[in-house]
Structures are given as structure tokens and as C-alpha cells.
Amino acid sequence: MNNLTKSIFGLCAMCGALAMSSCSDNNPYIGSWVANNQSDITSQFPSATSVTSVMSIDFADNEQKTDGVVNISNIYDINETTASADSVYNIQLKATASISGTWTPDVDDSDDLLLTFDNSSLKIDIDRDGMTVVQDNGNAPSAACLDSIVNTAVTRWSRELTRAFREELSRYSVINDIEAKNEGKMLEFEIQSPETEVYFRRVEP
């Protein structure tokens, strides 16, 4: 084997090693993920007929790939019945809760992440325009009555969702045994209080 051939093989081997090193340095959970299934959380809201939520989580790393930013959001579908002096109204609405923070690996276990949230970034967005309000007899309320019902619902659900979202985030302060599977298309990890396995699928760009 001549020197040129040896040099080529040596260069290829070095490039391969660098590529493998680069891949191993990447955190497989970096990217955007959405929960596999919606969660029925009606029991957390005694006044509601039904409430479901779907969580999304986004991990981004810094240039050194040692830690980074995390964004979590929940999309809620809410149904409730409310009564006034002379009528009963069925209300349907959608809302989104979101917050930003940072993630760092646990120094004692690289498969665990510590999440710290910036409470000042917490937002609750309620889709006023998409809200539907119908009397139990099928009729729509008057414009004045509708405005009052919508305003009351927005105030109430902003408060209720803030409470519920904060409580849920407390379970994500420590993520255990995080693992990407199925060629990086699925993500699973464990949250606490109570101990629960959660499953997400990657959101393709």
C-alpha cells in the first residue's frame, strides 16, 4: 500500500471517528415533541363537564451542548355548563398554557434532567373568538348576555388553568430516565408525584 493510499484511509478513519463523536455528543431529546395521547383532567375542575389537555415540549441546547432552553405548553379543550337567573348555558372553549425555562443534566445521572421554569414567562391564552355559548334549549344568548358570559369564563378559566398548569409543571422539575427510541421518533421519561411514565412523539420540522 503506497503512502497516498494510506493517507486516504487514515483521513477516512479520522472523519468517521469525528462523525461518530459528533453524533454521540448530541442530546437525542433535542427537538419538539407532542404527547402521544390527550389527558382527561376533568377531575381537577369540579365546575367543568369535561377538560382534556395535550402537552408539547421543546428542548434546545446551547453551543456547548451541555444545557439549554425548554418550552412547555398545554392545549386545553373545555366544556362546562353554567346557569344564570333564567337559563342554563353550555360553553365550549380552547386555551393554551405555556412557559419557558432551562434544562440541565443531573450530575449524578446523565439520563436525568433538571428543569427550572421562569414563572414570569407563564402565559394563559384563551380563544375568545372560538368560544361557543348555547342555551340548553339550543338558542344563542343575546349579545349583551354573551359578552358577560364570555368575560366571566375567560376570567375564571385563566385563574383555574394557571393553578392547574403550575401544579403539573411541579411534576416536571425532575425528569428521570429520558430516552429517545424508534430512531429518535419517540421520547419517553418518568415524572414524579405520582411516578408516571410519559410518552411523546417527535414533531417533524
C-alpha positions in Angstrom: 0.0 0.0 0.0 1.6 3.3 -1.0 1.7 6.4 1.1 -1.2 8.1 -0.8 -3.5 5.2 -0.2 -2.5 5.1 3.5 -3.2 8.8 3.8 -6.7 8.4 2.3 -7.6 5.5 4.5 -6.3 7.4 7.5 -8.3 10.5 6.6 -11.5 8.4 6.2 -11.0 6.8 9.5 -10.5 10.1 11.2 -13.6 11.6 9.6 -15.6 8.6 10.6 -14.4 8.9 14.2 -15.2 12.6 14.2 -18.7 11.9 12.9 -19.4 9.3 15.5 -18.1 11.6 18.2 -20.3 14.4 17.0 -23.4 12.1 17.0 -22.6 10.8 20.5 -22.3 14.4 21.7 -25.8 15.3 20.5 -28.6 15.0 23.1 -31.2 12.8 21.4 -34.1 14.6 23.1 -33.3 17.9 21.4 -36.3 19.0 19.3 -40.0 19.4 19.5 -42.3 16.7 20.9 -46.0 16.3 21.5 -47.7 13.8 23.8 -48.9 10.6 22.3 -52.3 10.9 23.9 -54.5 13.6 25.3 -55.1 13.5 29.1 -58.5 13.6 30.7 -58.1 16.0 33.6 -61.8 16.8 34.3 -61.4 15.7 37.9 -59.2 18.8 38.5 -62.1 21.1 37.7 -65.3 20.4 39.6 -67.3 23.0 37.7 -66.5 21.5 34.3 -68.3 18.9 32.3 -65.1 17.8 30.6 -61.5 19.0 30.3 -58.7 17.4 28.2 -55.2 18.5 27.6 -52.3 17.7 25.2 -48.8 18.7 26.2 -46.0 19.8 23.9 -42.3 20.1 25.0 -39.4 21.6 23.2 -35.7 21.1 24.1 -33.0 23.3 22.6 -29.3 23.1 23.6 -26.5 25.7 23.8 -23.4 25.7 21.6 -21.5 23.5 24.1 -24.5 21.1 24.2 -24.3 21.0 28.0 -27.7 22.5 28.8 -30.3 24.7 27.2 -33.8 26.1 26.9 -37.0 24.2 27.4 -40.5 25.3 26.4 -43.6 23.5 27.6 -47.2 24.2 26.5 -50.6 22.6 27.1 -53.6 22.9 24.8 -56.9 22.5 26.7 -60.4 21.6 25.4 -63.0 22.6 27.9 -66.7 22.0 28.2 -68.8 23.4 31.0 -72.4 24.3 32.0 -73.2 27.5 33.8 -76.6 28.8 35.0 -77.9 32.4 35.1 -81.2 33.6 36.7 -83.4 32.2 33.9 -81.2 30.0 31.7 -78.6 27.3 31.5 -75.7 27.7 29.1 -73.3 25.2 27.6 -69.9 26.6 27.0 -67.0 25.2 24.8 -63.6 26.8 24.7 -60.0 26.2 23.9 -57.0 27.6 25.8 -53.2 27.3 25.7 -50.9 27.5 28.7 -47.1 28.0 28.1 -43.9 28.6 30.0 -40.2 28.8 29.3 -37.2 27.7 31.3 -33.9 25.9 31.3 -32.8 22.3 31.4 -29.5 20.8 32.8 -28.4 17.2 33.1 -28.3 15.8 36.6 -24.6 15.5 37.6 -25.3 12.2 39.3 -27.2 10.6 36.3 -26.9 11.8 32.7 -30.3 10.2 31.9 -32.0 12.6 34.3 -32.7 16.3 33.6 -33.4 19.1 36.0 -35.9 21.7 34.7 -36.2 25.2 36.1 -39.0 27.4 34.9 -39.2 31.2 34.6 -42.6 31.9 36.2 -42.6 35.4 34.6 -42.9 33.7 31.2 -46.1 31.8 32.1 -49.0 32.7 29.8 -52.6 31.6 29.5 -54.2 32.3 26.2 -57.9 31.7 25.9 -59.5 31.7 22.4 -62.4 34.2 22.9 -63.4 34.2 19.3 -63.6 30.4 19.2 -65.7 30.1 22.3 -69.3 28.8 21.8 -72.1 29.6 24.1 -75.5 27.9 23.6 -78.6 27.8 25.9 -79.8 24.4 26.9 -82.8 24.9 24.6 -80.4 25.3 21.6 -80.8 29.1 21.3 -77.9 31.6 21.3 -77.9 34.2 24.1 -78.3 37.9 23.4 -75.2 39.9 22.6 -75.1 41.6 26.0 -75.6 38.3 27.8 -73.0 36.6 25.6 -70.4 39.3 26.4 -71.0 38.8 30.1 -70.7 35.0 29.9 -67.5 35.2 27.8 -65.8 37.7 30.1 -66.7 35.7 33.2 -65.5 32.4 31.6 -62.2 34.0 30.5 -61.5 35.3 34.0 -62.4 32.1 35.7 -60.5 29.8 33.3 -57.4 32.0 33.3 -57.3 31.5 37.1 -58.1 27.8 37.0 -55.7 26.9 34.2 -52.9 28.9 35.9 -53.4 26.8 39.0 -53.6 23.5 37.2 -50.6 24.2 34.9 -48.4 25.2 37.8 -49.3 22.0 39.6 -48.5 19.9 36.5 -45.2 21.7 36.0 -44.0 20.8 39.5 -44.1 17.1 38.3 -41.6 18.0 35.5 -39.0 19.7 37.7 -37.0 16.4 37.6 -37.2 14.1 34.6 -35.9 10.6 35.1 -34.6 8.0 32.6 -35.1 10.1 29.5 -34.7 8.1 26.3 -35.3 8.5 22.6 -36.5 5.4 20.8 -37.6 4.3 17.4 -34.7 6.0 15.6 -35.3 9.2 17.5 -39.0 9.4 16.7 -40.3 8.6 20.2 -39.4 10.0 23.6 -40.2 8.6 27.0 -39.3 9.6 30.5 -40.5 9.4 34.1 -42.1 12.2 36.1 -42.9 12.2 39.8 -45.7 12.7 42.3 -47.0 10.2 41.4 -44.3 8.3 39.5 -45.5 8.1 35.9 -44.1 7.1 32.5 -44.9 9.6 29.8 -44.6 9.2 26.0 -44.1 11.8 23.3 -43.6 11.7 19.5 -41.3 13.9 17.6 -42.8 16.8 15.7 -41.1 16.8 12.3 -40.0 20.3 11.0 
